[in-house]
Amino acid sequence: MQDHVLPVAFKNFSPSKRNTPPSLFFQCSDLILPWLTPQELAIASLTCTTLRNLSNSITLRRSSDASRSLEPLPIPFHSSLDQHPYAFFLYQPTSSPSSNLIRQSWGSTHQNPETETRTETSSLCFVDETGNCASSGCGCEETCEDGCPCVVGFGGFDDGVVFECRPSCGCGLSCGNRVTQRGIRVKLKIVRDSRKGWGLFADQFIPKGQFVCEYAGELLTTKESRLRQQMYDELSSGGHFSPALLVVREHLPSKMACLRLNIDATRIGNVSRFINHSCDRGNLSTALVRSSGVLLPRLCFFASDDIKKDEELTFSYGETRLNSEGLRCFCGSSCCVGILPSEQT
């Protein structure tokens, strides 16, 4: 599907001027409009009243779930400040190599093949207001049984690294050793702030130690990440662009080398891209999650303390600040430096 083809087709099209039956035309519109960007959707809405109503309904559905039904629970947008009911980006629940994904359906009333993730995890446990499992028969207390190929040497937390079952393990997603592999199972919401822009907030009580979400995006090579950072620095110089490129360095036990993980959630990612920085280290801690047989770890967020409902989720982007005139920090903590962290990638 090429860019600009769809909006041009809608711009001067009216079912009354063609032989296409109106009902069939608008049925097709509901299949096509969800693939449009916000700008293209706005153009389509100018065509006629019916398309405007369809576009408005798609906007409402988009603002009701940022995850496009790819997570077990919907994650809504909340904005009363301006005319931006949602932030547009391409969604993927976990990190993957840089892809050529250009479009993604969002806001359709029809089931999308990509939404199977929510259906598959609907029987898994969900955390209630007290931090306990709120489901029955979910198997959340189960652990790997005898014969599970990943029992030996895996399971648990050590020095900022979590070890979980590998994909080929036969224990299934209900296994207690797959906590971060089940998607986001706590209620979250994305709220727009007049100074920070969008931020991720808890929509329920989240107990200390609870898995919150993975930092998902495009996995880049070091060369790719440096090229993108140069481009992002130019775009953000005007103060109206906020990239979400995260570089993680894990020092190997020998101390002679380190593993570098480049995750860019600027264009493709999940709701973790909305987590803002806090100079006091915030209420989220990070851990690398490893599985046997998987080359690269995943970066995941856990509650570092009990988090109240409506509390913003934050973590520290780092300590280095190379640019004294960098983006302003509005974390509001007592130790706020006033400038967001920045360093050479």
N, C-alpha and C positions, 0 to 999 in steps of 0.2 A: 504494500500500500504506500504510494508515494505521497510525500508532503504536498499540501496545497491543492491536490486534486479534488478532495471532497468538498472543501468550502467553496471552491469555484463552481462546482456542480450545483450546490444549493443556492448560491447567491441570486441567480436569475431564474430559478425554477419554481414553478407553481403548478400543482396538479391539475388545476383548471385549464392550463394552457397545453396540456399533453393528453395522450390517450390513456395514461396510467390511472386506474381507479383510485380515488383519494384514500380509501381504506387501506389498499395494498401499499400505496406510497408511504403513508404514515407508519404502517407496520414495518416497512423496510427502514424508515427513518429511525425507529427505536433500536434497530440493529446497528445502524451506521453511526449515529450521533455519539454514542459512548466512546468511539475511537478518536474523537476530535480533541484537540488541545483547547484550553479555555478561550483563546483568541479565535480559533476556528468555530467553536461553539457559539460565540457571540455573533459572528458573521451569519451563521445559519439561523440564529434566532431573529434576525432582522428580515427574513424572507416572508414570513406570514405569521399570523397569530397562533396557529396550531403548532408550528415549529418553535415559536417562542415558548409556548407552554411546555412542550416536550423538553426543550433545553433547560427550562427552569426546574423541571422534575429531575433531570439528570444532575443538575447542580446540587439539588437537595440530597440526592442519593450519594453523591460524591462526598459531600460534607458530613454525611452520617457515618462513613467508614473509610478511613484513609488506607486501610489494608486491602481494599477491593475483595473482601471475603477470603483472603489468603491466610488470615490468622483465625484461631478458634473463637475470638471475641471481636466485635466491631470496635474500632477506635475512632470516635467522632472528632470533628473540628468544632471549636467554639470561638466565634469572632463577632464582637459587637462594635468594633472600632472603625471599620471602613468597609469598602465594597469587595473585600477578599474573603469569601466564605470558606475557601480551602486553599491549600498549597498544592501545586501540580508537580508530580514526579512519577517515575515508573517504579512499581513496587516489586520487591523480591524478599522473601522471608529470611534468606540466608545468603552469605557472600558467595560469589562465583566469579570466575575469570571475566575480564572485560568482554562485553558482548556487543552485537550490533542491533540490539533491541531498540526499535524506533517508536513503536506505538504499543499501547496496551488498553484493552477495553476497560472502561470504568464508568459505572453508573447505569448499566443496562438492567432491565427487569428480568432478562433471561439468564439462566445459569450459564456461567462461563466455564469451559473445561479447566481453567486455572484455579477455580474455586473449590476443587475437590479436597484441598487441604483441610478446609473447615469441616467438611463432611466426615473425613476420616478421623478427625480428632474430637468429634462431638461427644464420644463416650469417655474421653479422658477426664481427669479430675480438674476442678476449678477451685481456686482459693476463695473462701468466704471472708466476711468482715473480721473474723477472729484469726484468720491465717490458717484455718484448717480446711481439709478437703470437703467440698460441698457436694460431691457426687457419690453415687452408690454404684458398686460393682466396677469401679474404674481400675482397680488393681494397683493403686498408687503405693501400697505397702509392699508390693512384690519386689523381690530381688532376683538376680540371675540364679537359675536353677543349676543343679549339677549337670555338667556336660556343656554348659554355655562356653563357647570358645574365648570369651573375653573376661572370664572371672579372675584368672590369675594375673596379678599385677595391675589391675584396673579397679576403679571405683574409689571415690573420695576426693579430698582437696588437700593440696600440699604446695606451699610456697607460691600462691597465686596461680596455680595450675589445677584444673579440674579434669579428672579422667573419667570418661564415660564409655558405654558400650559402642562397639563399632557397627557400621551399617549392616554387616553380614551376620551379626549376632541374631540368634533365633528367638530371643526373649520378647521382642515386640516393644512398641512404644509405651506400654503400660509398665514396663520395668522401671523400678526406682532409680536405676542407674542411667536414665535417659532424660533427666530433668530439663535440659536445655534444648532437647530435640523435639519437643511437643508444641512449639510455638508459644506465643504470648498468652498466658493463662490468668493474668491479673487485669483488672479493668483500668484502662488508661484513657486519657483524652488529650487533645492538642489545643492549646489555648493561645490566643493572640494577645501580646502585650504591646503597649504603645512605644516602649523603648527597645525591648529585646526582639520583638517580632514574635514568631511562633515558638512555643515551648511545650515540653511534654510534662503532663501532670498525672498524679495518681487519682483514680476515680473510685478508690476504695482504700481501706487500710491495708498496708503491705508490711508484713512482719520482717524483722531483721533476718538476713540470710536468704530471703526468698529470691528466686530467679525472676528477673524482670523482662529482659529482652537481649537479643544479640545485636551487635553493631554490624549491620549487613550492608553490603554495597558491592562495587566492582573491585575485584582483586587485580591490582596493577603490578607491573614490574617496577623496579626502582627508576628506570629511565622514563617510563610512562608517567609515574607519579611526579617526577621533577618537571616534566614538560607541562603537565596539567597545573602544577602549583604556580609556575610562571604565568600561565594564562589566567588563573584565578586571582593572582596578585594584581594583575592589570585591571581585571573586572571589578575587584573589591576596592580599588583606590578611590572610586567615587562614593563609597560608603553605602551602596545599595545592593551589594551582592555578598552573600555569606556562603562560602564553600563548606563542604563537609568531608574533606580529605583527612583521614587519620592515619598516622604512621606509628606502628608499634614495633619496638625493638626488644627482643628477648635474648639476653646473654646466655650463651651455652655454658654448661658446667665447667668446661675447660677455661673459660674467661678469655679465650683466644679469638672468639668470633661471636657474632650475634645473628639471630634470625630476624629479618626485617619483613614486616607485614604491612602492605599498603592497601588500605580500604577506602574507596571513594564512594560516598553516598550522596554526592551532589546531584546527580541526575537519576541514578538507579539505586534504590536502597529501601530500608524500612523506616519505621517511626523513630528509631534511635537517632536519625539525622536531626531531630528536633530537640535533643537533649542539650541544654545550655551549660556553659562553664560556670563554676563557682570557685572563687579564690580560697574558700575554706575546705575544699576537697569535696563538698557536696554530700549527698546522701546515698550515692551509688558507688560501689567498688567494682573494679574490673578483674576479670580472670580469663586466662587462656584455657579453652576447653579442648582437650585432645582425645582422640579415639584411635584405637589400634588399627593400623592399616591405612589411616588417613594422613596424608603428607602435611597439610597445613592445619594449624589450630584455628578455632573460632574465638573471637573476642566477645565475651558476654558480661552483662551487668547484673549485679546482685545488690539487694538492699543492704547498705552498711549499717543501718539503724532502722528502727521502726519508722515507717512513713505514714503520715496521716492522710486521710482523704482530702483532696484538693491541694495537696502540697506539691510544689514543683520538683521534678526529678533533675538532679544536676550532678556533675562530676568535674574533676579537674582536667583541663586540656593539657596541662604541663606547667612547668615553672619558668622556662626560658622565654625572654621577651627581647628579641633582637631589634624590633622596630619600635622606637619610642613614640612614634606617631601612628601606631597601629589602630585597629578597631577598638572602640571604647567598650569597657566592661561595665555591665549594669547589674552584676550579681547581688549587690546590696549587702554583702557580708561585712563584718567589722574589719576584716583584713583585706578588703578589696584594693587591688593595686590601681585600678582604673583603666588598664589596658589588657586586652586579651592576649594570651600567650602566643608566641610566634617563634619559629626557628627554621633553620635550613632543612629542607627535606632531602 
